[in-house]
Amino acid sequence: MPDSFYLVEEGRKVPFDSLPAEMRELITENRYTIPETPPRSDYGWTPFVVVMTSVIALAVIGVKRAWKIKGTTLLANGGDKRSTEIERINGKLSGYHVYHGRDIIVADEQFEKILGKRCAYYRRLAPELKEKFLRRVKDFMRSKTFLIRGDEPFVDMPVLLSATAVQLSFGLDKYLLPHYDYIRIFPEEYFAADQSLRVLAGHVYGNTITIAWNKFLQGHEETNDGVNLGLHEMAHAFYFQLTEATFGRCDEFAASFETVIKEGEEVFQLKDHRPSELFTRNAYRNLQEFWAESVELFFERPADLKRENGDVYEALKNILKQDPVHGLYPVIPNS
C-alpha cells in the first residue's frame, strides 16, 4: 500500500497518516488499488441520481469531527435530516441535514458579519457594491438546496458558498446557476464513488456541487496563495452552466471562453520549455483544470497573473467582466 494518495482537486499527494481515521481504516480493510499518478478529471454531467447513489456508498465513512471551530452560528431546524424529494429519488438517505435556501433566515447583520470575517473580496468592495453583492448572495442562497453532512451545520456554510458563486459572477448578469439545484457539503475530504478510493476535496457532478468544508475554509483563510477550492469548483459549474447547459446558456460567455482556452493552449505548449511559476501541474492535466486554476489565480494573485501572463489575465477580464486588481471597484464599467 502506498504511503500517500492523490488529492484530485489539488493535484498533490496527501500522506496516508493525515487522512481521517475512518478513511485509513476503510482503505486498510478493503485494500483497494490506489492511483499513484494524478487521475483523470472527474468532472462530468451524469444525472443527479448517480450522484445521490454515490452518497450511500460514501455514508459508511461516517465522519464525526466537531465543526464548532469552523463556524459561528448553528443553522436552525437542524434535526430534519431527510428530504421528501430526495427520498423519492433515491430512497432513504441518512446522515444529511437538508436546508432549502428559501427557508434559511439570516439577518442582514449576520450576513455582514460572516462576509466581513471570511470573505476578503467583500471586505474590499466599495459600500455601494457591498449592497449589490449582499442582494445577490441572498438570491443565490434562496435558489439552492444545501445537503450538509455532519452533526452541526453552521449558517456560514450556505452564506459563504453562495458568496463564492457571486464573487466569480459579480460582473455577469447571469449568476444563479439554475442547472445546479444542490450544494453538498462534507466536513472534510471524501472518497470518490468508484473503487479506486481516490480522495476528493470537491467536484461538480450532475446538478450538484460538492465541497469539503475544511478545504473550502482554508481557501478563504489564505487569500493570496492562488488556491481557493470554492472558486475552483464554481469555475467548473459556471463553465457548464453558461456554455453547455440546455437552459441558462450565455452565447457571449461561450464565445469568450474560447479565447481563454486558446490562451491556455499556448501555456500548455510552453510547459516543457518555459513552465509557469504560478500554475500547478494540476492545471496541465486538461484545459478545464487550466480554466478553474486560472480563475483561482485571477482573484487571489491578480497582479502576479497579469505580470506573468497578461494574455490569460485579459481573457479572464473579458469573460468575467472584472478586474480584481482594483479591489474597491472590480467590476468593469458598462459590463
VOPA-63155 format. One line per 4 residues: their letters; for each residue x, y, z of N, C-alpha, C. Coordinates in steps of 0.001 Angstrom, whole numbers, plus 500000, padded with zeros to 6 digits. Example, Ala and Ser with C-alpha at 12.3 -4.5 7.8 and 13.67 -1.06 7.14 Angstrom:
REM residues 2
AS	513190 494310 507800 512300 495500 507800 513200 496700 507800 | 512850 497750 507080 513670 498940 507140 512900 500030 507870;
//
This chain:
REM residues 335
MPDS	500849 498809 500000 500000 500000 500000 500887 501244 500000 | 500629 502191 499088 501449 503415 499076 501237 504217 500334 | 502216 505069 500643 502125 505857 501870 501480 507209 501645 | 501035 507488 500403 500355 508756 500145 499385 508572 498989;
FYLV	498427 509497 498859 497364 509401 497875 497190 510739 497197 | 496686 510728 495972 496468 511975 495269 495157 512614 495683 | 495252 513867 496079 494071 514682 496339 493705 515302 494997 | 492627 514809 494377 492354 515064 492975 492287 516543 492651;
EEGR	491569 517320 493443 491324 518695 493062 492552 519581 493172 | 493579 519150 493873 494758 519990 494017 495981 519397 493336 | 495845 518182 492789 496942 517587 492062 498169 517343 492894 | 497986 517047 494159 499146 516797 495007 498892 515574 495872;
KVPF	499978 515008 496387 499837 513832 497233 499481 514212 498664 | 498730 513344 499294 498337 513538 500687 498868 512366 501495 | 499641 512602 502560 500160 511497 503370 499035 510649 503944 | 499257 509345 503956 498249 508425 504482 497895 508782 505926;
DSLP	498889 509126 506738 498643 509408 508152 497797 510658 508364 | 497706 511521 507346 496928 512745 507508 495447 512546 507225 | 495086 511381 506671 493680 511118 506383 492914 510848 507672 | 491594 511111 507684 490793 510785 508868 490890 509305 509216;
AEMR	490755 508976 510488 490897 507596 510943 489947 506662 510212 | 488708 507140 509971 487726 506294 509297 488176 505942 507889 | 488802 506907 507199 489301 506649 505851 490448 505644 505885 | 491370 505850 506833 492524 504927 506918 492059 503501 507180;
ELIT	491072 503367 508057 490565 502039 508383 489909 501390 507177 | 489112 502170 506443 488424 501619 505281 489402 501202 504194 | 490428 502023 503992 491441 501683 502992 492156 500391 503381 | 492525 500287 504655 493257 499115 505129 492423 497847 505007;
ENRY	491162 497951 505378 490294 496772 505347 490004 496293 503936 | 489777 497219 503016 489365 496826 501675 490525 496592 500719 | 491667 497210 501006 492871 497017 500195 492605 497250 498704 | 491978 498359 498417 491734 498728 497029 493015 499247 496395;
TIPE	493043 499244 495070 494162 499814 494341 494089 501328 494398 | 495161 501959 494812 495205 503405 494939 496000 503976 493773 | 495477 504975 493070 496255 505571 491971 497515 506241 492485 | 498640 505995 491796 499903 506597 492197 500309 507740 491279;
TPPR	499471 508063 490315 499662 509236 489466 498371 510015 489456 | 498424 511294 489092 497191 512076 489104 496140 511454 488205 | 494937 511189 488694 493887 510590 487886 493298 511579 486900 | 492472 511077 485994 491802 511938 485038 490801 512823 485751;
SDYG	490428 513902 485064 489435 514809 485645 488147 514076 485918 | 487534 514382 487057 486317 513713 487465 485072 514456 487029 | 485232 515544 486287 484082 516375 486008 483274 515803 484876 | 482019 515523 485152 481095 515005 484158 479718 515515 484465;
WTPF	478757 515107 483671 477439 515693 483814 476377 514598 483842 | 476612 513532 484602 475654 512446 484713 474491 512886 485579 | 473356 512209 485501 472165 512629 486238 472377 512636 487737 | 471550 513421 488398 471673 513588 489842 471523 512267 490588;
VVVM	470724 511345 490032 470523 510072 490725 471830 509333 490909 | 472776 509490 489953 474080 508841 490090 474831 509442 491264 | 474741 510756 491393 475415 511432 492499 474875 510939 493824 | 473566 510886 493948 472978 510507 495213 473212 509029 495526;
TSVI	473338 508210 494475 473697 506810 494711 475074 506719 495353 | 475981 507588 494895 477331 507575 495467 477319 507976 496930 | 476341 508790 497324 476261 509230 498710 476106 508038 499642 | 475288 507062 499244 475068 505894 500096 476380 505149 500312;
ALAV	477175 505043 499227 478461 504360 499362 479401 505134 500265 | 479355 506461 500154 480239 507299 500961 479792 507383 502409 | 478519 507091 502674 477992 507274 504026 478689 506401 505049 | 479307 505303 504606 479965 504408 505550 481178 505052 506200;
IGVK	481667 506117 505579 482841 506786 506165 482502 507340 507537 | 481308 507963 507655 480809 508432 508947 481706 509430 509639 | 482083 510489 508967 482930 511500 509583 482168 512209 510691 | 482736 512260 511898 482031 512807 513048 482776 513922 513766;
RAWK	483786 514514 513122 484522 515561 513815 483622 516768 514087 | 483868 517418 515208 483072 518607 515552 483406 519735 514590 | 482389 520578 514284 482598 521666 513349 482567 523007 514059 | 482495 523027 515344 482305 524291 516048 483424 525285 515778;
IKGT	484641 524787 515609 485750 525706 515377 485688 526314 513984 | 484832 525755 513114 484791 526203 511731 483621 527134 511443 | 482695 527328 512366 481538 528137 512079 481227 529072 513215 | 480126 529764 513095 479737 530691 514145 478403 530299 514760;
TLLA	477353 530272 513969 476018 530026 514489 475418 528799 513833 | 474817 527947 514631 474164 526764 514082 472962 527170 513249 | 472747 526443 512144 471536 526644 511372 470334 526137 512152 | 469228 526829 512045 468014 526414 512750 467422 525169 512104;
NGGD	466588 524461 512864 465874 523282 512371 466818 522227 511820 | 467927 522042 512503 468926 521098 512016 468580 519648 512230 | 467461 519362 512888 467134 517971 513145 466567 517237 511954 | 466076 517965 510948 465488 517329 509787 466592 516853 508862;
KRST	466826 515557 508825 467944 515034 508046 467494 514345 506756 | 466213 514462 506383 465783 513848 505138 464903 514809 504361 | 464913 514667 503081 464082 515475 502210 463127 514554 501472 | 461849 514905 501431 460875 514082 500724 461275 513887 499273;
EIER	461757 514953 498641 462155 514869 497240 463311 513902 497057 | 464293 513984 497954 465458 513103 497822 465074 511664 498111 | 464205 511436 499106 463749 510077 499374 463047 509502 498155 | 462250 510318 497489 461536 509838 496320 462506 509456 495217;
INGK	463588 510231 495067 464551 509957 494015 465396 508731 494326 | 465816 508614 495556 466850 507623 495838 466597 506822 497109 | 465379 506753 497586 465138 506006 498804 465639 506764 500010 | 465784 506079 501119 466195 506729 502359 467645 507207 502280;
LSGY	467861 508392 502798 469193 508994 502820 469448 509496 504225 | 470374 508879 504920 470648 509260 506305 471954 510034 506387 | 472087 510794 507467 473337 511486 507726 473434 512869 507125 | 472379 513342 506474 472410 514662 505850 471349 515574 506458;
HVYH	471762 516801 506743 470811 517868 507040 470455 518510 505710 | 469187 518695 505458 468725 519260 504197 468099 520624 504463 | 468654 521651 503836 468152 523011 504018 467804 523606 502660 | 466570 523975 502493 466168 524711 501303 466501 526179 501558;
GRDI	467281 526750 500653 467771 528099 500878 466678 529118 501134 | 465530 528925 500513 464429 529877 500707 463912 529875 502134 | 464217 528811 502892 463735 528702 504267 464777 529119 505300 | 465997 529422 504845 467058 529823 505768 466907 531316 506075;
IVAD	466747 531633 507344 466564 533029 507756 467865 533539 508380 | 468431 534557 507757 469676 535161 508244 469478 536680 508255 | 469711 537303 509382 469590 538761 509482 470711 539425 508689 | 470436 540643 508200 471455 541368 507438 472739 541546 508237;
EQFE	472599 541785 509529 473775 541968 510379 474638 540714 510405 | 473963 539562 510386 474717 538309 510412 475386 538047 509069 | 474682 538347 507976 475308 538253 506656 476591 539085 506629 | 476478 540314 507062 477615 541229 507016 478753 540762 507922;
KILG	478399 540188 509063 479421 539690 509978 480191 538524 509367 | 479462 537590 508765 480100 536418 508164 480972 536826 506981 | 480416 537645 506091 481169 538067 504913 482351 538948 505293 | 482148 539822 506280 483234 540686 506716 484382 539911 507334;
KRCA	484063 538805 507976 485087 537999 508641 485818 537081 507674 | 485097 536477 506732 485673 535384 505953 485790 535650 504456 | 485244 536732 503960 485262 536968 502515 486072 538231 502214 | 487332 538046 501855 488225 539182 501587 487730 540001 500403;
YYRR	487164 539353 499420 486639 540058 498248 485566 541058 498673 | 484658 540634 499545 483585 541505 500035 484150 542670 500852 | 485130 542382 501683 485701 543436 502535 486288 544575 501717 | 486825 544273 500543 487492 545301 499737 486521 546129 498899;
LAPE	485281 545685 498760 484340 546366 497882 483937 547739 498411 | 483631 548638 497490 483052 549931 497856 481675 549685 498481 | 481220 550573 499372 479945 550359 500073 478766 550071 499162 | 478648 550795 498049 477501 550566 497173 477563 549207 496485;
LKEK	478772 548708 496246 478911 547375 495665 478662 546287 496708 | 478960 546584 497960 478641 545621 499019 477139 545361 499076 | 476347 546390 498887 474890 546212 498893 474452 545301 497753 | 474998 545532 496569 474671 544680 495418 475130 543246 495657;
FLRR	476318 543102 496217 476870 541769 496499 475957 541021 497467 | 475529 541682 498518 474685 541045 499515 473345 540628 498914 | 472758 541464 498074 471496 541098 497423 471661 539840 496584 | 472770 539764 495871 472995 538586 495028 473232 537327 495864;
VKDF	473934 537466 496966 474154 536315 497843 472814 535769 498331 | 471926 536646 498745 470599 536213 499206 469831 535519 498088 | 469874 536090 496894 469170 535484 495763 469719 534097 495446 | 471040 533986 495426 471663 532706 495104 471312 531666 496160;
MRSK	471415 532033 497426 471145 531091 498506 469703 530597 498459 | 468760 531492 498161 467352 531099 498089 467083 530114 496960 | 467951 530098 495956 467714 529250 494785 468272 527844 494926 | 468959 527541 496026 469635 526246 496179 469105 525451 497370;
TFLI	469338 524143 497303 469118 523259 498447 470479 522777 498917 | 470742 522891 500211 472047 522556 500778 471947 521225 501513 | 472776 520270 501109 472849 518954 501728 474119 518932 502576 | 473965 518960 503873 475117 519150 504760 475345 517887 505572;
RGDE	476507 517318 505402 476885 516086 506097 477499 516439 507450 | 477067 515806 508514 477652 516064 509817 476595 516382 510847 | 477024 516597 512063 476105 516767 513180 475700 518207 513426 | 476545 519181 513048 476287 520563 513425 476514 521503 512240;
PFVD	475530 521635 511371 475668 522568 510251 475651 524020 510743 | 476485 524848 510125 476578 526244 510529 476069 527151 509425 | 475541 528289 509814 474974 529236 508862 476047 529778 507918 | 477309 529740 508338 478407 530158 507455 478398 529381 506145;
MPVL	477985 528128 506194 478121 527250 505027 477330 527739 503825 | 476006 527869 503923 475273 528373 502752 475631 529804 502391 | 475940 530630 503378 476268 532033 503098 477573 532131 502307 | 478622 531456 502770 479928 531594 502123 479992 530890 500771;
LSAT	479317 529759 500637 479297 529099 499337 478538 529941 498320 | 477458 530552 498757 476721 531456 497866 477577 532658 497513 | 478312 533191 498486 479167 534358 498245 480269 534032 497248 | 480786 532821 497265 481841 532435 496328 481315 532441 494900;
AVQL	480101 531912 494712 479496 531943 493378 479271 533379 492921 | 478836 534232 493827 478586 535637 493489 479888 536359 493180 | 480956 536052 493900 482250 536677 493631 482691 536412 492200 | 482628 535156 491786 483084 534807 490444 482226 535489 489384;
SFGL	480930 535623 489639 479983 536099 488621 479560 537543 488824 | 480269 538304 489657 479805 539626 490053 479703 540594 488867 | 480464 540358 487815 480387 541204 486632 479399 540718 485597 | 478752 539588 485848 477843 538979 484881 476391 539234 485252;
DKYL	475532 539180 484251 474103 539295 484514 473518 537974 485008 | 474060 536874 484514 473561 535550 484897 474451 534991 486002 | 473895 534840 487191 474716 534426 488328 474063 533362 489212 | 472886 532883 488861 472154 531988 489758 472420 530499 489531;
LPHY	473111 530129 488468 473399 528711 488193 472131 527850 488281 | 471129 528097 487455 469876 527338 487575 470000 525853 487290 | 471051 525441 486584 471244 523999 486343 471520 523240 487637 | 472101 523925 488613 472537 523270 489848 471522 523519 490959;
DYIR	470826 522456 491331 469819 522550 492394 470413 522348 493778 | 471499 521585 493864 472020 521139 495150 473476 521560 495353 | 473778 521971 496574 475159 522147 497003 475366 521229 498201 | 476280 520307 498043 476513 519278 499064 477825 519575 499787;
IFPE	477809 519484 501111 478959 519887 501924 479377 518733 502838 | 480620 518287 502678 481228 517330 503598 482110 518104 504581 | 482281 517631 505798 483157 518340 506737 484611 518336 506310 | 485031 517287 505597 486421 517205 505149 486488 516356 503892;
EYFA	487686 516060 503407 487854 515319 502179 487082 513995 502241 | 486684 513525 501069 485829 512344 500997 486292 511464 499847 | 485783 510239 499819 486153 509304 498763 485327 509515 497500 | 485953 509296 496351 485203 509221 495101 484319 507978 495151;
ADQS	483318 507944 494291 482345 506856 494345 482866 505561 493731 | 483962 505611 492955 484449 504389 492329 485316 503591 493307 | 485820 502476 492849 486548 501564 493714 487998 501960 493954 | 488447 503050 493341 489852 503430 493494 490140 504103 494828;
LRVL	489093 504536 495533 489245 505252 496797 490094 506514 496644 | 489903 507203 495533 490567 508495 495387 489984 509483 496387 | 490818 510360 496900 490383 511355 497869 490033 512647 497132 | 488834 513141 497356 488371 514354 496695 488181 515478 497704;
AGHV	488449 516702 497268 488144 517869 498078 486917 518589 497549 | 486502 518256 496339 485329 518862 495749 485143 518363 494335 | 483916 518393 493844 483676 518080 492445 482302 518586 492032 | 482125 518693 490722 480862 519122 490136 480349 517954 489316;
YGNT	479114 517530 489608 478631 516285 489028 477119 516373 488912 | 476565 516095 487747 475125 516186 487585 474652 517601 487863 | 473638 517741 488713 473192 519084 489096 473553 519389 490543 | 474723 518882 490957 475192 519052 492331 476635 519543 492361;
ITIA	476901 520499 493229 478258 520976 493511 478629 520472 494896 | 479736 519739 495004 480146 519143 496278 481451 519769 496750 | 481518 520058 498043 482666 520760 498622 483047 520125 499958 | 484363 520005 500214 484865 519652 501545 485055 520954 502319;
WNKF	484333 521097 503417 484281 522372 504136 485646 522803 504665 | 486446 521862 505149 487741 522252 505702 488648 522860 504633 | 488637 522279 503428 489468 522816 502353 488881 524122 501809 | 487563 524211 501818 486916 525452 501396 487323 526605 502307;
LQGH	487274 526381 503620 487654 527433 504565 489133 527783 504452 | 489952 526790 504197 491381 527061 504051 491621 528031 502899 | 490867 527872 501822 490999 528777 500696 490596 530198 501038 | 489643 530347 501961 489216 531679 502362 490158 532309 503387;
EETN	490830 531481 504158 491732 531998 505181 493078 532398 504587 | 493515 531700 503544 494773 532009 502872 494417 532655 501532 | 494346 533967 501536 493705 534677 500427 494647 535113 499306 | 495935 534850 499436 496856 535312 498387 497814 534223 497915;
DGVN	497418 532960 498109 498278 531863 497666 497836 531276 496330 | 496740 531776 495777 496274 531285 494487 495537 529973 494554 | 495199 529515 495760 494486 528248 495926 493169 528530 496639 | 492065 528264 495960 490762 528505 496543 489787 527483 495979;
LGLH	489494 526475 496790 488656 525366 496337 487284 525839 495884 | 486688 526765 496626 485361 527235 496259 485342 527863 494873 | 486295 528745 494589 486375 529359 493269 486640 528315 492195 | 487454 527325 492521 487787 526272 491560 486527 525527 491127;
EMAH	485741 525080 492100 484547 524311 491767 483486 525189 491111 | 483345 526420 491555 482376 527309 490931 482779 527626 489492 | 484062 527676 489213 484505 527898 487836 484030 526768 486936 | 484141 525534 487400 483633 524401 486623 482124 524519 486429;
AFYF	481432 524894 487503 479975 524983 487433 479536 526069 486457 | 480170 527239 486510 479790 528323 485610 480142 527997 484162 | 481235 527293 483947 481555 526876 482580 480400 526064 482001 | 479966 525045 482739 478913 524194 482188 477596 524953 482057;
QLTE	477264 525727 483075 476006 526463 483056 475917 527406 481847 | 476984 528124 481576 476927 529191 480584 477381 528777 479189 | 477917 527558 479061 478345 527123 477729 477694 525829 477265 | 477237 524971 478198 476764 523645 477819 475334 523335 478235;
ATFG	474829 523954 479265 473519 523599 479813 472403 523867 478805 | 471330 523091 478915 470215 523242 477984 469416 524510 478266 | 469509 525034 479486 468864 526307 479797 469844 527160 480595 | 469769 528468 480408 470672 529369 481108 471994 529576 480410;
RCDE	472107 529148 479151 473349 529323 478415 473539 530789 478042 | 474807 531227 477917 475120 532608 477548 476081 532568 476360 | 475604 533009 475199 476432 532944 473990 477689 533807 474108 | 477563 534960 474754 478723 535847 474908 479802 535175 475758;
FAAS	479384 534538 476858 480337 533842 477717 480990 532699 476943 | 480180 531936 476206 480711 530795 475459 481758 531242 474448 | 481501 532364 473765 482470 532872 472787 483751 533330 473476 | 483607 533988 474614 484793 534458 475352 485583 533290 475931;
FETV	484883 532216 476258 485567 531055 476820 486543 530458 475802 | 486204 530523 474547 487106 530010 473512 488437 530752 473534 | 488386 532044 473837 489629 532822 473932 490458 532376 475125 | 489801 532112 476263 490523 531618 477440 491219 530310 477118;
IKEG	490505 529415 476441 491078 528113 476100 492232 528273 475102 | 492102 529204 474176 493196 529451 473225 494455 529882 473961 | 494297 530766 474941 495453 531197 475727 496003 530039 476550 | 495099 529194 477044 495540 528025 477794 496357 527073 476950;
EEVF	495972 526893 475706 496720 526014 474805 498137 526537 474595 | 498275 527852 474536 499616 528436 474369 500471 528203 475614 | 499859 528296 476779 500587 528000 478018 501005 526536 478037 | 500120 525654 477585 500434 524227 477532 501636 523963 476633;
QLKD	501710 524663 475529 502800 524441 474571 504156 524809 475164 | 504149 525701 476140 505405 526166 476736 505773 525428 478018 | 504934 524491 478442 505139 523911 479763 506464 523168 479904 | 506977 522591 478811 508238 521845 478896 509454 522750 478762;
HRPS	509285 523877 478094 510428 524765 477839 510440 525970 478775 | 509274 526490 479080 509193 527649 479975 507965 527496 480858 | 508037 526561 481811 506859 526293 482648 506495 527493 483509 | 505205 527635 483758 504715 528744 484564 505121 528579 486022;
ELFT	505411 529693 486675 505711 529665 488100 504438 529758 488939 | 503316 530047 488293 502064 530202 489022 501206 528951 488983 | 501075 528348 487818 500189 527202 487667 500832 525929 488220 | 500025 525110 488862 500493 523814 489348 500371 522786 488228;
RNAY	500897 521601 488452 500804 520577 487416 499354 520138 487210 | 498502 520382 488206 497091 520047 488044 496468 520848 486906 | 496930 522086 486712 496393 522916 485638 496740 522359 484265 | 497806 521545 484179 498235 520994 482895 497584 519652 482582;
RNLQ	496697 519198 483458 496025 517920 483181 495102 518034 481982 | 494351 519113 481915 493472 519371 480777 493062 520839 480834 | 492418 521307 479787 492086 522724 479702 490972 523125 480653 | 490147 522195 481091 489152 522500 482110 489820 522833 483441;
EFWA	490845 522065 483784 491575 522342 485020 492366 523649 484894 | 492879 523913 483703 493565 525180 483485 492608 526347 483709 | 491399 526250 483191 490388 527289 483379 490110 527514 484859 | 489852 526439 485596 489497 526569 487011 490638 527153 487825;
ESVE	491865 526719 487540 493007 527246 488292 493310 528688 487897 | 493040 529025 486654 493220 530404 486225 492289 531334 486997 | 491057 530886 487229 490098 531685 487996 490598 531890 489423 | 491155 530847 490031 491718 530988 491376 492794 532064 491403;
LFFE	493717 532001 490449 494812 532971 490392 494307 534368 490072 | 493313 534452 489221 492752 535733 488808 492252 536530 490010 | 491637 535840 490976 491103 536530 492139 492083 536610 493304 | 492957 535624 493435 493830 535602 494607 495217 536187 494339;
RPAD	495691 536096 493108 497002 536660 492763 496906 537409 491438 | 496008 538366 491360 495778 539035 490075 497008 539752 489527 | 497751 540447 490379 498922 541178 489896 499977 540220 489351 | 500164 539085 490029 501154 538103 489569 500737 537488 488234;
LKRE	499456 537151 488113 498977 536568 486859 499089 537577 485719 | 498752 538811 486003 498831 539858 484979 500270 540068 484526 | 501207 540010 485462 502621 540212 485134 503190 539023 484355 | 502865 537804 484781 503455 536626 484149 502780 536269 482838;
NGDV	501454 536379 482803 500732 536001 481595 499579 536969 481366 | 499935 538111 480813 498948 539159 480600 497820 538760 479673 | 498100 537865 478701 497056 537454 477762 495976 536630 478467 | 496392 535757 479371 495415 534980 480138 494593 535917 481021;
YEAL	495272 536871 481648 494575 537811 482521 493539 538615 481735 | 493911 539096 480561 492979 539883 479751 491796 539032 479291 | 492052 537769 478981 490959 536883 478572 489973 536664 479716 | 490487 536552 480939 489617 536386 482098 488865 537676 482405;
KNIL	489517 538815 482252 488820 540098 482415 487641 540189 481456 | 487863 539756 480233 486831 539865 479208 485655 538943 479486 | 485931 537738 479954 484846 536774 480156 484084 537016 481449 | 484786 537456 482503 484149 537656 483802 483738 539104 484051;
KQDP	484147 540004 483167 483793 541427 483285 484277 542020 484615 | 485445 541592 485045 486027 542100 486287 487524 542331 486105 | 488055 543208 486970 489495 543443 487052 489853 543482 488540 | 490173 542314 489129 490365 542233 490589 491504 543074 491135;
VHGL	492406 543554 490273 493471 544433 490747 492864 545666 491418 | 491699 546076 490934 491001 547230 491501 489945 546708 492482 | 490394 546359 493668 489532 545689 494631 488323 546487 495062 | 488433 547822 495117 487318 548645 495555 486185 548616 494534;
YPVI	486562 548661 493250 485589 548622 492159 486072 547595 491118 | 485934 546298 491407 486471 545289 490485 485650 545103 489221 | 484363 545437 489257 483512 545236 488088 483842 546284 487042 | 484057 545825 485812 484409 546731 484721 483180 547561 484357;
PNS	483305 548906 484301 482161 549769 483985 481536 549400 482638 | 480202 549532 482595 479422 549267 481380 479478 547814 480948 | 479846 546916 481896 479865 545497 481561 478516 544892 481823;
//
